[in-house]
């Protein structure tokens, strides 16, 4: 079985926001590698956050049509659907690791997918949360 790599929203935003310089380039290269290898994993939460952030929080917001095409493309990746049980598990992760609920939900989805690595800028790099280790691909 191939390794799986879960990608947090912030990495995808950098991959699509050309105004972020070196962070854009590093995130873009990572996303391209995962696309080619077929090892990328996302969650419904990541896709939802990506939609909002690419429309409102980037230097050059994308139109709804562009975002729709992008989401269709990402639907070819493995997608973890956040079921009601995921919310309960995220609450437990939040309490255990003292993270935000939203970060706990990301950790829950990464663990559920079987990903060993979570690419994120938000969580502590090199920190392990259960079976998931955080890697920040944006730092040199």
C-alpha positions in Angstrom: 0.0 0.0 0.0 1.3 3.4 -0.9 2.0 6.0 1.7 -0.7 8.7 2.2 -0.1 12.4 2.9 -2.9 14.6 4.3 -2.7 18.2 3.2 -4.1 21.0 5.4 -6.0 23.9 3.9 -3.2 26.4 4.4 -0.8 24.5 2.1 -3.4 24.4 -0.7 -4.1 28.1 -0.3 -0.3 28.8 -0.8 -0.3 26.5 -3.7 -2.9 28.5 -5.5 -2.0 32.1 -4.3 0.9 33.3 -6.5 1.4 36.4 -4.4 3.0 34.4 -1.5 6.4 34.0 -3.1 8.6 31.1 -1.9 5.7 29.6 0.1 3.7 29.4 -3.2 6.5 27.7 -5.0 7.1 25.1 -2.2 3.4 24.4 -1.7 2.8 24.2 -5.5 5.7 21.7 -5.9 4.4 19.6 -3.1 0.8 19.5 -4.5 2.2 18.6 -7.9 4.2 15.7 -6.4 1.1 14.4 -4.6 -1.0 14.8 -7.7 1.5 12.8 -9.7 1.9 10.1 -7.1 -1.8 9.8 -6.2 -0.9 9.9 -2.5 -2.6 13.1 -1.5 -5.5 13.1 0.9 -7.9 15.9 1.8 -11.1 16.2 3.8 -14.5 17.8 3.2 -13.4 20.4 5.8 -10.3 21.3 3.7 -12.3 21.6 0.6 -14.8 23.9 2.3 -12.1 26.1 3.8 -10.3 26.3 0.5 -13.4 27.5 -1.2 -13.9 30.3 1.3 -10.3 31.4 1.5 -9.6 31.5 -2.2 -12.6 33.8 -2.6 -12.0 36.1 0.3 -8.5 35.9 1.8 -6.0 35.8 -1.1 -4.4 38.7 -2.9 -6.3 37.9 -6.1 -9.5 36.1 -5.2 -10.7 33.4 -7.6 -14.1 33.5 -9.2 -16.7 30.8 -8.2 -16.3 29.1 -11.6 -12.5 28.7 -11.1 -13.0 27.4 -7.6 -15.6 24.9 -8.8 -13.2 23.5 -11.4 -10.5 23.3 -8.8 -12.7 21.4 -6.4 -13.7 19.0 -9.1 -10.0 18.4 -9.8 -9.3 17.8 -6.1 -12.2 15.3 -6.0 -9.8 12.9 -7.7 -7.8 12.7 -4.5 -8.9 10.6 -1.6 -11.4 12.7 0.4 -12.2 12.0 4.0 -15.9 12.8 4.7 -16.4 14.3 8.1 -19.2 12.2 9.6 -20.9 13.0 12.9 -18.5 10.5 14.7 -15.6 12.6 13.5 -16.9 15.5 15.5 -16.9 13.5 18.7 -13.4 12.1 17.9 -12.2 15.7 17.2 -13.5 16.8 20.6 -11.4 14.1 22.2 -8.3 15.1 20.2 -8.8 18.7 21.1 -8.9 17.9 24.8 -5.9 15.4 24.6 -3.6 17.7 22.6 -4.9 21.1 23.6 -5.4 22.1 20.0 -8.2 24.2 18.4 -11.3 22.2 17.4 -10.7 22.9 13.7 -7.1 21.6 14.0 -8.4 18.5 15.9 -10.8 17.8 13.1 -7.9 18.0 10.6 -5.9 15.6 12.8 -8.9 13.3 13.0 -9.4 13.2 9.3 -5.6 12.6 8.7 -5.6 9.7 11.2 -8.9 8.2 9.7 -7.3 8.2 6.3 -4.3 6.3 7.4 -1.9 9.1 6.5 1.3 9.1 8.4 2.2 12.7 7.5 0.1 15.8 7.8 1.4 18.7 5.8 0.5 21.9 7.6 1.8 25.3 8.6 -0.6 25.7 11.5 0.4 22.8 13.7 3.8 22.3 15.3 6.3 20.9 12.8 7.7 17.5 13.7 5.1 17.0 16.4 3.3 13.7 16.5 -0.3 13.4 17.3 -1.1 9.7 17.7 -0.1 8.1 14.4 0.1 11.4 12.5 3.3 13.4 12.3 3.1 17.1 11.2 5.5 18.3 8.6 5.7 22.0 7.5 6.8 21.8 3.8 7.1 25.6 3.6 10.3 25.9 5.8 13.6 25.4 4.2 
